[in-house]
């Protein structure tokens, strides 16, 4: 089974959405993340981490508010921000981190 550390340590760009099922802004982010994945396809991997079910992982990354988005490649955190955002803003944020296929 692939661990969180395995996923973020790979060659792929990984966007992690730390969320909670009770969080309204988190619910707003779900369709945004689906649209971003549809737009970027295999150029990025998007995973969701429920902070209530995975308290150890959330604690290790000091997640204090949700949603929190973190971007990783090869285990290195490239970006972190809490709060919901639009598809356009998220795509603009990710653009500088995209590498040509």
N, C-alpha and C positions, 0 to 999 in steps of 0.2 A: 504494500500500500504506500502510495506517495504521501510524504509528509509536507507540512507547510514549508519547512526549511528546504526540502528537495525542490519544491515548486519555485520558490523565490531565488534559489541558487543557480538555476539553469541559464542558458544562453538567451532565452526568450525574454522579452519585455513583459512584466507581469504587473497588472493593476489589481490591487487588493482593496476590496470594499469591506471595511469593518462596519457592521450594521447590527441592529436589534429589531426583532419582529414587532415590537411595540412602538417603534420610532416612525413618526409620520414623514419627516424629511427622507428617511431611509427608503420608505415605500415609494416616494417620488423619484428616487435615484434608480430604482430597478428598471423602468422602461428606458431611461437615459443610457444605462449601461448596456442594455440589449441593443439599442440603436448604434452605440459606439462600436460594439462588437460586430454588428452587421456591416458597418462602414469600413472597419479596419481588418476584419477577417483574421487570417493567420498571423498578421503582423504583431498581435498582442494577445496575451492570455489574461482573462479577467476572472478573478475568483472572489467569492463572497465568504466572509468569516463572521459568523454569529457570535457576538461578544458574550452572550449569556451561555452559550453552549461550549465556547472555547475560551474560557476565562484565563487560562495559562498563557495562551498566545496573545490575547488582548493585553494582559498585564505585562508581558515581556516587551511589548511595543508601546507601553504607556498610553493606551487608548483611554481617554477620559471623556470624549464626547463622540456621538455617532450622528451621521455617518462620518467616518474618516477614510479618506482615500490615500493609499500609499503606492508608489511606483518603484519597482525593483528590477534590477538586471544583475545577474551573477552575484546575488546576495547583497548587493549594495543598494541602499535606499536612495533613490534619485529625487523623490518628491514626496511631500506629505501635506495634507490640508484637511481640515474638518469642515463639514457643511455640504449641503447639496449644491449642485451646479447644473447648468444647462448642457445639452449635447454640444452646442457650438463652443461653449467655453471649455468643455472637457477635451474636445478634439483639438482646439487651439493650444491647450496646455500640453497635450501629448505629442503634437507635431514635432517639436525640436528633438524629442527622444526617439523618434522613429528612424530606423536605419533602412537603407535600401535592401530589398530582397534580391 
